[in-house]
Amino acid sequence: MDFTLSEAERLVRDTAREFAEKELKPVAGELDRQHRFPKKPLRRLAELGMMGMTVPEADGGPGASAVSHALVLMEVSRACAST
């Protein structure tokens, strides 16, 4: 079985990783300490197309794979598990 990521999956992972490192990680502790909802980071995730990414194209979504979704979840949670 081949577990090599596709080019699209690598791009999604790298984009999520860069977002998480630059925009989530620096504020993660503050968000947790202040019990604040991460409004700005969630808006940014939506702008990047990472919210609702598994909604089928037929229903107006991007129709991303479960692997791409899991990669985003891993990268985001690595920087800020509550987000």
C-alpha positions, 0 to 999 in steps of 0.5 A: 500500500502506498502512503505517499501524499499527492501533490495536492495533499502536500500543498494543503498540509504545507499551507495548514502548517504555515498558517498554524505556525504563523497565526495560531501558535503565537496566540494559542496560549492567550486564547486558552488562558482567556477562554476566548473563541478563536474568531480571527483564526477561524475566519482565516481558516475559512479564507484558506478554504479549510472550513467545510473542505469535505463538502462535495463539489455538487453541494458547493464545497471543494470536495477535498479528500478525507486525507487532506482534511486529516492533514489540516486537523493535525497541523492546526491541532499541533499549534492550538488544540482548542482551535 
